[in-house]
């Protein structure tokens, strides 16, 4: 099956046939200042890579998407249709004709430097973090006061590292004024748990019940909640950035920022980010498919919105399931080939109502064999740890609840 130009017996041209595909599926990343290594906005830019565009789209390497078609429909699926694939291939085979520029579609509006609308407020690490060329960097925390005088509903948010090459992941937490988490820690400067004077504070640094505003990892996109949905940043809250840096043989620095777009009206639903985490595993040396599972029951009704699985370099597969009382399993998302370098969120096209007591399960497998080309050490017994040579198993997921319900209230089970 071909796109329109192919069906009409015509050779596809850039302006009429190819540019609309690039605008819809590629330019979010392939434009200046974004994650892709080259822009694909003009004919000259795209024609140079016509053969490569054909190769990576035919192999389904680009645009990156890892959800098995067996399960679930997702609103942010960038996959190309059969007709779009045929158009790109035919255009490359025809030596990338330009066509008539009058056929060019209207250029999409991009906010300079962002993948969200122009932020209403931008918070930035006050001081850049200097990074060594070698060695492990402990998780860094940066507490940034918002100075909000009133509650703010956030409909879009984006974490933007200044140096993506060194940011393994970043998590922006919302520390509301009632939280004791990291109270007494320095404000505005990066610190690690080891820098804290109190042993209890050092122990608790990694674990918090504060809500998550946003998670960033390689390849991830910002949050854009549908109309009527938003996250709450209560008045007087702080943003706590947790930064995981991975160095690559060259000293550098990073000064990550986060942009927020406020909802124009009070939402009908509040979004909370929850997680299924198993930190008790031990992956044997050489094991090509070690299974790790975690499950939990929802304490209250909620609309399931999206998923964000997180593992490290040995991550192989990941899936989220609903487990019925009689044991029947319904898979909501299956990632058959997890890619650490493209950690994507998967947003349900239609939110799913989950009743209180629903059991949600996350299942991951890890490849600790020498056939895993990214494996840091196939001879190691691998446990939970911050660094990429260790592993994590976290199944983040977003739910929407009544706006008056906060995270602590949501976990109070009815009697």
Secondary structure, 3 states (H helix, E strand, C coil): CCCHHHHCCCCCCHHHHHHHHHHHHCCCCCCCCCCCCCCCCCHHHHHHCHHHHHHHHHCCCCCCCCECCCCCCECCCCCCCHHHHHHHHHHHHCCCCCCCHHHCCCCCCCCCCCCCCCCCEEEECCCCEEECCCCECCCEEEEEECCCCCCEEEEEEEEECCCHHHEEEEEEEEECCCCCCCCCCCCCCCECHHHCCCHHHHHHCCCCCCEEEEEEECCCCCEECCCCEEEEECCCCEEEEEEEEECCCCCEEECCEEEEEECCCCCCEEEEEEEEECCCCCECCCCCCEEEEEEEECCCCEEEEEEEEECCCCEEEEEEEEECCCCCEEEEEEECCCCCCCCCCEEEEEEEEECCCCEEEEEEEECCCCCCCCCCCCCCCECECCCCCCECCEEEEEEEEECCCCHHHHCCCCC
